[in-house]
Amino acid sequence: MKTNFLYVGIAVVFAVLVIIYGTTTNNLSEEIASISSDKAEMANADLTVSFPVTFEFDRPEGINKTRFSEVKFSHFSHQDVSCVKCHHTWDGKSPVKSCATEGCHNELKTKGDTESYFKAFHTLHSERSCRGCHAEMKKAGKTEIQLAPCANNACHVIVPRVAK
């Protein structure tokens, strides 16, 4: 009998938590989209922004192989940055395109080219690139993110191999 009450109690607590979570996150996309003053033009008041909260960058087909691990990225950790700061060609209405899309950073072979996929993330003196933005933040004392060495920093984290 006591076990039944325990299960019912757990179910009630779970239901209450689900209701609280559902009501507090209902407008999360709109809140995230409106965080920064550097906003894209909104299509209408009912615009919903949808994106992966965290993901791992897949290198585009045709890019040179590298020994560095792929970068894991969190939109949640960057929610105080306007979407258009990184997605600089986004108009606020259409779907966000990949950085490697034709006409953006589609030069996959050479790292030095201004339009290279590599430069989109690694240009030191650009507020649009990951490296440039984080270097500025570090210089201003706003972060302690490790940017070097490239082989094991906050971006390209070495995952230790587990012995079998």
Secondary structure, DSSP 8 states (H G I E B T S, - for coil): -HHHHHHHHHHHHHHHHHHHHHHHSTTHHHHHHTS-SS----S-TT------SEEE----TT----SS---EEETGGGTTS-HHHHSTT--SSS----TTSTTSS-B-S-SSSTTBHHHHHH-TT-SSSHHHHHHHHHHTTS------SGGGSSSS--------
